[in-house]
Amino acid sequence: MSLRRTCRDLVLDAVLRRVAASDGDESTCRLQVIVDETTLKILNSFLRMSDLHEKGVTSVEIIENPREPLPELDALYMLRPTLPNIEKVLEDFRAGGVPQHRQVHLAFSQAVLDELMLKLASNAVLTPRVKSLVEVPLSFVTIQDRGFHFDMIEAVRGLFPVPDPMLVSDIVLRLADVCRCLQGAFPSIRHANNGLCKGVAEKLQGALSRTLRRDGVPTEVLIVDRSMDMAAALIHEYTYEAMMYDLLDGGMLDVDRNIVTLKGPPDKEVLLSDADPLWEDLKHRHLEDAKRVVDLQVEQVRQLHQTKEQSPTEIETSDLLEMLRKTPEQKEAIERLSLHASLIQKLFEKLQTEQLHASLGFLEQDIACGVDASGKDVKATNLQGSLAKVLSELDANLSSETRLRMLMLYWACVANVSEVARQKLLEMAHLSSDDQYVLMEMLRTKLMEVPESQRHKHSSGTGAVHRVTKEQAARFKKNAKTEGRIALSRFEPRMKEILEALEARKLGHEDFPALPQAAVGGLEGPRSAGSYAGASPAAPAAQAVQAADSWSFSPTSKSVAATEVSQRVVVFVIGGITYSELRVASEVARKLPRGNEVLIGGTALLTPRLLIRALHPKEVEGDQAKAEGGGEAAAGAGAGGRRDPTDLT
């Protein structure tokens, strides 16, 4: 049972089916869905337009855009309960104007504040048309089958080193929404042993104690922050999906829309989608392995369509694709093959340009692991010397972003770097003032700090020392000595170690303590916000919230997850998760007994470039505006949130 499927069922069955049932005949129900930009991005991460069409939805419209009045058609408004959105709803039903719709269903992603409820209830044109009002806790973006994020890149700046209370509250509300959507038992909650993670854990426990029961799927939630493994957010990952979102961002890949542009003529845009079986097969493979799979499939097609006079190697791929495009039943498969062949070719070109197949890639692995290719510890001073040599010899061939990333990785992995050594490396890297600002901002967050008790090597005086943990060092040494393992995949995210220990009940309580169990109120997950059809304009908000509603979620309703999932683990990373961590979560989940579910999420979905943008000086103003606006949720398709082939618009 995937998180995406859970959210899909929540919207299709618990919301739209009940809307249709309220009209008496589900087969004849027709309505328009009105959303804000953020909600659209959230829905795009787990729904396709064909799903909505089957439930009678004629179209999906953005509330901020001009819309033609449809007074004979019903509408479902799915919105965040913000003042601008409430005012837009009220504008659709102005006194003396043409009502935008016949009957109205309202679904908000979070509880509606009293003052906003009063605004809705005071509109004499709207209230007689409202058939139902419900809260549907969808304030997060799903990623693949077992991931989620809040699209809160600003959290890196707003939470470290001193947390913004407003951001903390926003994070807690959204994480509580994830738990409520899962409709499992009240979770046991553990956290990294620091103030921020403990504070979020305690607030989450308080929020869930009022909305979840003891019965249901046993669930364990672990809350950590990005300091548990900064290297994973900076190092080049050599699996297909992670490398694509890292190296092709801003080129042939638009990461905000998940669109690949293939050069023509004419140019063609293709949506990366979980509906593509080849993408699903390739995305977690190492790039070399992905290339082997694609080459094999191309060769199979060549052999199938070669003429008597031709051998497979004599047929050009472009000729082959042109030939097969004329075969309708194979056109879609061949186009997918062509897409991934083009992407892989571009990635290998990038590897060459960025020197990642050469000394730079191996040095990155040494820095991130603290262990060399033979499985031996590397002295921090030797890493410094190797980095200085690379910066000196390859300076003209390295992009400014690559030089910055190397320094960020070095300072994230090595502690006690002297001021003299720091200045020397800065001078050799020739960073711009903006890039130096990014580097200093990362240091200011203190996200690279690893507790002394967890380190593989301890500080002795003022000498430089690697921050790698004891468990990580052991894993990296094993990886280095594993026969047949690709040398540039020596590093693994710490997330894998944490998930395996958590599932095996071996995660240390000293570093990851558990909260005491709290009293539970025994309420339902998603809850009704009330029904006020026909309410007078002066009806108090409290009455609207408390009224019963046959369309709202039933406290005793059983989700499909109740029969498919027997145990669940959720790891949440304050500061964001990476594509490599999504990959290792998938690897861990595949090895578990049937019924065990692993979910990971974070405040954002990070790539090295997105992290740099978040710390860049020109982003400050935009981040502040975003935070003041309540922390926009869900770039559902943004920054890598998976979307289905048909955008809801």
C-alpha positions in Angstrom: 0.0 0.0 0.0 1.8 3.2 -1.1 1.3 6.6 0.3 0.3 7.9 -3.1 -2.4 5.3 -3.4 -3.7 6.2 0.1 -3.9 9.9 -0.9 -5.6 8.9 -4.1 -8.2 6.8 -2.4 -8.8 9.6 0.1 -9.7 12.1 -2.6 -11.6 9.7 -5.0 -13.5 7.6 -2.5 -13.7 9.7 0.7 -14.4 13.0 -1.0 -15.6 12.7 -4.6 -17.7 9.6 -4.1 -19.5 11.2 -1.2 -20.0 14.3 -3.2 -21.6 12.2 -6.0 -23.7 10.3 -3.4 -25.1 13.5 -2.0 -26.8 14.1 -5.3 -28.5 10.7 -5.2 -27.2 9.3 -8.4 -23.4 8.9 -8.7 -23.6 8.0 -12.4 -25.0 11.4 -13.3 -22.9 13.6 -11.1 -21.0 16.4 -12.9 -19.0 19.0 -11.2 -16.0 21.3 -11.6 -13.1 21.2 -9.1 -11.6 24.5 -8.1 -8.1 24.5 -6.5 -5.4 27.0 -5.6 -1.9 26.6 -7.1 -0.5 24.8 -4.1 -3.3 22.3 -3.9 -3.0 21.6 -7.6 0.6 20.7 -7.2 -0.3 18.4 -4.3 -3.0 16.6 -6.3 -0.7 16.3 -9.3 1.7 14.2 -7.2 -0.8 11.3 -6.9 -3.8 11.9 -9.2 -4.3 11.9 -13.0 -7.1 13.6 -14.8 -8.6 10.3 -16.0 -9.1 9.4 -12.3 -11.2 12.6 -11.8 -13.1 12.1 -15.1 -14.3 8.7 -13.8 -15.8 10.5 -10.8 -17.7 13.1 -12.8 -15.2 15.9 -12.8 -15.5 17.9 -16.0 -12.5 20.1 -15.4 -10.0 21.5 -12.8 -9.6 25.2 -12.6 -7.3 27.5 -10.6 -9.2 29.8 -8.2 -6.7 32.7 -8.9 -7.5 32.6 -12.6 -10.6 34.3 -14.3 -13.3 31.7 -14.8 -16.6 31.7 -16.7 -19.7 31.4 -14.4 -21.3 28.0 -14.6 -24.5 28.5 -12.5 -26.0 25.1 -13.6 -22.9 23.1 -12.6 -21.9 22.0 -9.1 -18.4 22.7 -7.8 -16.0 21.2 -5.3 -13.6 23.8 -3.9 -10.4 22.1 -2.7 -8.3 24.8 -1.0 -5.9 25.8 1.7 -7.9 27.7 4.3 -6.1 31.1 3.8 -7.7 34.5 3.7 -7.0 35.1 0.0 -8.6 31.8 -0.9 -11.7 32.5 1.3 -12.1 35.9 -0.4 -11.8 34.3 -3.8 -14.7 31.9 -2.9 -16.8 34.8 -1.7 -16.1 36.7 -4.9 -17.7 33.8 -6.8 -21.0 34.5 -5.0 -21.3 38.2 -4.8 -24.7 39.7 -4.0 -26.4 40.9 -7.2 -24.0 39.0 -9.4 -24.4 35.7 -11.3 -23.5 32.8 -9.0 -20.4 30.9 -10.2 -22.0 27.5 -9.4 -25.3 25.8 -8.5 -24.3 23.8 -5.4 -21.0 23.9 -3.6 -18.9 21.4 -1.6 -15.9 22.9 0.3 -12.9 20.8 1.2 -10.0 22.5 3.1 -6.5 21.0 3.6 -6.5 22.1 7.3 -8.9 23.3 10.0 -10.6 26.6 9.2 -10.0 29.5 11.6 -13.0 30.9 13.3 -12.8 34.3 11.7 -12.5 32.7 8.2 -15.5 30.5 9.0 -17.5 33.6 10.0 -16.7 35.2 6.6 -18.0 32.1 4.8 -21.1 31.9 7.0 -22.0 35.5 6.5 -22.4 35.3 2.7 -26.1 35.1 2.1 -25.6 34.0 -1.6 -23.1 31.2 -0.8 -24.5 29.6 2.4 -27.7 28.2 0.9 -25.7 26.5 -1.9 -23.1 24.8 0.4 -24.0 21.1 0.7 -20.9 20.1 2.8 -17.7 21.3 4.4 -14.9 19.0 5.2 -11.3 19.0 6.2 -9.0 16.7 4.1 -5.5 16.7 5.5 -3.5 17.0 2.3 -0.8 19.6 2.8 2.2 17.6 1.5 3.5 16.2 -1.8 3.9 12.5 -2.4 7.1 11.2 -4.1 7.1 7.8 -5.7 5.4 5.2 -3.5 7.0 5.9 -0.1 8.1 9.5 0.0 6.6 12.9 0.8 7.8 16.5 1.3 6.5 19.9 2.1 8.4 22.0 -0.4 9.8 24.1 2.3 13.3 24.9 1.1 13.3 28.0 3.3 13.3 25.6 6.3 17.1 25.2 5.9 17.5 28.9 6.6 14.6 29.3 9.0 15.3 26.4 11.3 19.1 26.3 11.6 20.8 27.2 13.8 17.9 28.9 15.6 14.4 27.6 14.7 11.6 30.0 13.6 8.6 29.0 15.8 6.1 29.7 12.9 8.0 27.3 10.7 8.2 24.7 13.4 4.4 24.9 13.9 3.8 24.6 10.2 6.0 21.5 9.9 4.2 19.9 12.9 0.8 20.5 11.3 1.8 19.0 8.0 3.5 16.0 9.5 0.4 15.4 11.6 -1.6 15.5 8.3 0.6 12.8 6.9 -0.1 10.6 9.9 -3.8 11.3 9.8 -4.0 10.4 6.1 -2.3 7.1 6.9 -5.1 6.5 9.5 -2.9 4.1 11.5 -2.6 3.8 15.2 -1.3 6.5 17.4 2.5 6.3 16.7 5.4 5.8 19.0 7.7 8.7 18.4 11.4 8.9 18.5 13.8 11.7 17.7 17.4 12.7 17.2 18.8 13.8 20.5 18.7 17.6 19.9 16.4 20.4 20.9 14.8 21.0 17.5 13.9 17.3 16.8 12.7 16.8 20.3 10.5 20.0 20.1 8.9 18.8 16.8 8.4 15.3 18.2 6.7 16.6 21.3 4.4 19.0 19.4 3.6 16.2 16.9 2.6 14.0 19.8 0.3 16.7 21.2 -1.3 17.3 17.8 -1.9 13.6 17.2 -3.2 12.8 20.7 -6.3 14.7 19.7 -6.9 13.0 16.4 -5.7 9.4 16.3 -6.6 6.2 18.2 -4.6 3.4 19.8 -6.0 0.8 17.4 -4.8 0.5 13.8 -1.6 -0.2 12.0 1.3 0.0 14.5 3.4 2.9 13.5 6.8 4.3 14.6 7.8 7.8 13.6 11.5 8.9 13.8 12.3 12.6 13.5 15.8 13.6 12.6 17.4 16.7 10.9 19.7 17.2 8.0 22.8 17.2 10.3 22.5 13.4 10.4 24.1 13.3 7.0 25.0 16.5 5.1 27.3 14.6 2.7 24.2 12.9 1.1 22.9 16.4 0.2 26.1 17.5 -1.5 27.9 14.5 -3.1 27.2 13.4 -6.7 25.0 10.3 -6.7 25.6 8.0 -9.7 22.2 6.4 -9.9 20.0 7.4 -12.9 17.3 9.4 -11.3 19.5 11.2 -8.7 22.1 12.1 -11.3 19.5 13.3 -13.8 17.9 15.8 -11.2 21.4 16.9 -10.2 23.3 17.3 -13.5 20.5 18.1 -16.0 18.6 20.7 -13.9 18.4 23.9 -16.0 19.4 22.0 -19.2 17.2 19.5 -20.9 15.3 18.8 -17.6 12.9 21.3 -16.0 12.9 19.9 -12.4 10.0 22.1 -11.4 7.7 20.5 -13.9 9.5 17.1 -14.4 9.6 17.9 -18.1 12.4 16.7 -20.5 12.9 18.8 -23.6 14.2 16.8 -26.6 15.7 18.9 -29.3 14.0 18.7 -32.7 13.1 20.0 -35.1 10.6 20.4 -33.6 11.5 20.4 -30.0 9.4 17.9 -27.9 8.5 18.0 -24.3 8.1 14.7 -22.4 6.9 14.3 -18.8 8.9 12.0 -16.6 6.3 9.8 -15.0 5.9 6.7 -12.8 3.5 5.5 -15.6 6.6 4.8 -17.7 7.7 1.2 -16.8 11.2 1.7 -18.3 11.7 4.7 -16.0 10.5 2.7 -13.0 13.1 0.0 -13.9 16.0 2.4 -14.5 15.7 5.2 -11.9 17.4 3.5 -9.0 20.0 1.7 -11.1 23.6 2.9 -11.3 24.1 4.9 -14.5 26.4 2.2 -16.0 23.7 -0.4 -15.3 20.9 1.8 -16.7 23.0 2.2 -19.9 23.5 -1.5 -20.2 19.7 -2.1 -19.9 18.8 0.5 -22.5 21.6 -0.7 -24.9 20.3 -4.3 -24.6 16.7 -3.3 -25.4 17.9 -1.2 -28.4 19.9 -4.2 -29.6 16.8 -6.4 -29.3 14.8 -4.1 -31.4 17.5 -3.8 -34.0 17.6 -7.6 -34.3 13.9 -7.8 -34.6 13.7 -5.3 -37.5 17.0 -5.9 -39.3 16.8 -6.8 -43.0 18.6 -9.8 -44.6 21.2 -7.5 -45.9 21.9 -5.8 -42.6 23.4 -6.8 -39.3 22.1 -5.2 -36.1 25.1 -2.9 -35.8 24.6 -1.5 -39.3 21.2 0.0 -38.4 21.5 3.5 -36.9 19.3 4.1 -33.8 17.8 7.2 -35.5 16.8 5.1 -38.5 15.4 2.4 -36.3 13.3 4.8 -34.3 11.9 6.4 -37.5 11.0 2.9 -38.8 9.3 1.9 -35.6 7.3 5.1 -35.2 5.4 3.9 -38.2 4.4 0.9 -36.2 1.5 2.2 -34.0 1.5 -0.6 -31.5 5.2 -0.1 -30.7 5.4 3.7 -31.0 5.0 4.5 -27.3 7.6 1.9 -26.2 10.1 3.1 -28.8 9.7 6.7 -27.8 10.3 5.8 -24.2 13.5 4.0 -25.2 14.6 6.9 -27.3 14.0 9.3 -24.4 16.1 7.4 -21.9 18.8 6.7 -24.5 19.1 10.5 -25.0 19.1 11.2 -21.3 21.8 8.6 -20.6 24.0 10.0 -23.4 23.6 13.5 -22.0 24.5 12.3 -18.5 27.7 10.7 -19.7 28.6 13.9 -21.5 28.1 15.7 -18.2 30.3 13.3 -16.3 33.0 14.0 -18.8 32.6 17.7 -18.6 32.5 17.8 -14.8 35.6 15.5 -14.5 33.5 13.1 -12.4 34.8 9.9 -14.0 38.4 11.1 -13.2 40.1 12.3 -10.1 37.2 14.6 -8.9 34.7 11.8 -8.5 37.1 9.6 -6.5 38.1 12.5 -4.3 34.5 13.2 -3.5 34.1 9.6 -2.4 37.2 9.9 -0.2 35.9 13.1 1.4 32.4 11.8 2.0 33.5 8.5 3.4 36.7 9.2 5.2 37.7 5.9 3.7 39.7 5.4 0.5 39.0 2.9 -2.4 41.0 0.2 -0.6 38.9 0.5 2.6 41.5 2.3 4.7 41.0 5.4 6.8 42.0 8.7 5.1 43.7 11.4 7.2 41.8 14.7 7.1 45.1 16.5 6.4 45.6 14.2 3.3 42.1 15.1 2.1 42.9 18.7 2.4 46.1 18.3 0.3 44.2 16.3 -2.4 41.5 18.9 -2.6 44.0 21.7 -2.9 45.8 19.7 -5.7 42.5 19.2 -7.6 41.5 22.8 -7.3 44.9 23.9 -8.5 45.2 21.5 -11.5 41.6 21.5 -12.7 40.6 25.1 -11.8 40.1 26.2 -15.4 38.0 23.0 -16.2 35.7 23.2 -13.2 32.5 25.1 -13.0 32.0 27.6 -10.2 29.2 25.4 -8.8 31.5 22.3 -8.8 34.2 24.2 -6.9 31.7 25.4 -4.4 30.2 21.9 -3.9 33.6 20.4 -3.3 34.3 23.0 -0.5 30.9 22.5 1.0 31.4 18.8 1.0 34.8 19.1 2.6 33.6 21.4 5.4 30.5 19.2 5.9 32.7 16.1 6.4 35.8 17.5 8.2 35.8 19.3 11.5 38.4 21.6 13.1 39.7 23.0 9.8 42.2 25.7 10.7 41.6 29.3 9.6 44.9 29.2 7.6 43.8 26.1 5.7 40.4 27.5 5.2 41.7 30.7 3.6 44.1 28.8 1.4 41.3 26.6 0.0 39.1 29.6 -0.6 41.8 31.4 -2.5 42.5 28.3 -4.6 38.8 27.8 -5.4 38.4 31.4 -6.7 34.8 31.5 -5.5 32.6 34.5 -6.2 31.4 36.6 -3.3 27.9 35.0 -3.7 29.4 31.5 -3.5 31.5 32.5 -0.5 28.3 33.7 1.1 26.7 30.3 0.4 29.6 28.5 2.0 29.5 30.7 5.1 25.7 30.3 5.4 26.1 26.5 5.4 28.7 26.8 8.2 26.4 29.2 10.1 23.6 26.6 10.1 25.9 24.1 12.0 24.2 21.3 10.0 27.5 19.5 9.7 28.0 19.0 13.4 28.0 15.3 14.4 27.9 14.5 18.2 31.3 13.6 19.4 30.0 10.3 20.8 29.0 9.1 17.3 32.2 9.9 15.5 34.5 7.2 14.1 37.5 9.3 15.2 37.5 11.8 18.0 39.1 15.2 18.1 42.5 15.4 19.6 43.4 19.0 20.3 42.8 21.3 17.4 43.7 19.0 14.5 41.3 18.4 11.6 39.2 15.2 12.0 36.6 13.5 9.8 33.0 13.6 11.1 32.0 10.2 9.8 30.2 8.0 12.4 31.5 4.7 13.6 28.7 2.8 11.8 29.2 4.7 8.6 32.9 4.1 8.6 32.4 0.4 9.0 29.8 0.3 6.1 32.1 2.4 3.8 35.0 0.0 4.4 32.8 -3.0 3.6 31.6 -1.3 0.4 35.1 -0.5 -0.7 36.2 -4.1 -0.3 33.0 -5.6 -1.9 34.0 -7.4 -5.1 32.2 -6.1 -8.2 30.9 -2.9 -6.5 31.3 0.2 -8.6 34.1 2.4 -7.1 32.1 5.6 -7.3 29.3 4.1 -5.2 31.4 3.6 -2.1 29.3 6.2 -0.3 25.8 5.4 1.0 23.4 7.7 2.7 23.2 7.2 6.5 19.5 6.9 6.0 20.0 3.2 5.0 21.8 2.4 8.2 19.1 4.2 10.3 16.2 2.4 8.5 17.8 -1.0 8.9 18.5 -0.4 12.6 15.0 0.9 13.2 13.4 -2.1 11.5 15.6 -4.5 13.4 14.9 -2.7 16.7 18.6 -2.0 17.1 18.5 1.8 16.8 20.3 3.2 19.9 18.1 5.0 22.4 20.9 7.2 23.5 21.2 9.0 20.2 17.5 8.5 19.2 15.3 8.5 22.4 11.6 7.8 22.5 8.9 10.1 23.9 6.8 8.7 26.7 3.4 7.5 25.5 0.7 10.2 25.7 -3.0 9.9 26.4 -5.0 9.6 23.2 -8.3 11.3 22.5 -9.6 8.6 20.2 -10.9 10.8 17.4 -10.9 10.1 13.7 -8.1 10.9 11.2 -9.6 13.3 8.6 -12.5 15.0 10.3 -15.6 16.9 9.3 -15.4 20.6 9.4 -19.2 20.7 9.5 -22.1 21.3 7.3 -24.0 24.5 7.2 -26.3 24.3 4.2 -29.0 26.8 4.6 -27.3 28.4 7.7 -28.2 32.0 8.3 -25.6 34.7 7.5 -25.1 35.3 11.2 -24.6 31.7 12.2 -21.7 31.4 14.6 -18.6 29.6 13.5 -18.7 27.2 16.4 -22.1 25.9 15.3 -20.8 25.4 11.7 -17.8 23.3 13.0 -19.8 21.2 15.4 -22.7 20.2 13.1 -22.9 16.6 11.9 -22.4 15.8 8.2 -23.2 12.6 6.4 -20.5 13.5 3.8 -17.6 13.7 6.3 -15.2 10.9 7.0 -16.4 8.1 9.4 -14.3 7.6 12.5 -14.6 3.8 12.1 -13.9 3.7 8.3 -11.3 1.1 7.4 -8.7 2.1 4.8 -7.2 -0.4 2.4 -4.0 0.0 4.3 -5.6 -1.8 7.3 -5.5 -5.0 5.4 -2.3 -4.6 3.4 0.1 -3.1 6.1 0.9 -4.8 9.3 3.6 -2.5 10.5 4.9 1.0 9.4 8.0 3.1 9.9 8.1 6.8 9.0 11.4 8.7 9.1 11.1 12.5 8.7 14.1 14.8 8.0 13.9 18.4 9.1 15.9 20.2 6.4 14.9 17.9 3.5 15.5 14.5 2.0 17.5 13.5 -1.1 16.9 11.2 -4.1 19.6 8.9 -2.8 17.7 8.5 0.5 14.5 7.7 -1.5 16.5 5.0 -3.3 17.8 3.4 -0.1 14.4 3.5 1.5 13.1 1.5 -1.5 16.0 -1.0 -1.1 15.3 -1.5 2.6 11.6 -1.9 2.0 12.1 -4.6 -0.7 14.0 -6.8 1.9 11.3 -6.6 4.6 8.6 -9.2 5.1 5.3 -8.5 3.4 3.2 -6.0 5.2 6.1 -3.9 6.5 5.9 -0.4 5.2 8.8 2.2 5.1 8.0 5.9 4.4 10.5 8.8 4.4 9.7 12.5 4.1 11.2 15.9 4.8 10.6 19.6 4.7 11.8 19.6 1.1 13.2 17.4 -1.7 16.8 18.4 -2.0 19.3 18.4 -4.8 22.8 20.0 -4.3 21.7 22.8 -6.6 18.5 23.4 -4.7 20.4 23.5 -1.5 22.8 26.1 -2.9 19.9 28.2 -4.2 18.3 28.1 -0.7 21.5 29.4 0.8 22.2 32.0 -1.9 22.0 35.7 -1.0 19.6 36.5 -3.7 17.1 34.0 -2.3 16.7 35.8 1.0 14.0 38.1 0.0 12.0 35.4 -1.7 12.3 33.0 1.2 11.1 35.7 3.7 8.1 36.4 1.5 7.3 32.8 1.3 7.6 32.3 5.0 5.3 35.3 5.6 2.8 33.7 3.3 2.5 30.6 5.5 5.2 28.5 3.9 3.8 27.3 0.5 3.3 23.6 0.6 3.9 21.1 -2.0 5.6 21.8 -5.2 3.9 18.6 -6.1 5.5 18.3 -9.1 8.2 20.7 -8.1 11.7 19.8 -7.3 11.1 16.2 -8.3 7.7 15.3 -6.9 6.5 12.6 -9.2 3.5 13.3 -11.4 1.3 11.1 -13.5 1.2 11.5 -17.3 -1.8 13.8 -17.5 -1.5 17.1 -15.6 -4.8 17.9 -13.8 -5.0 21.1 -15.7 
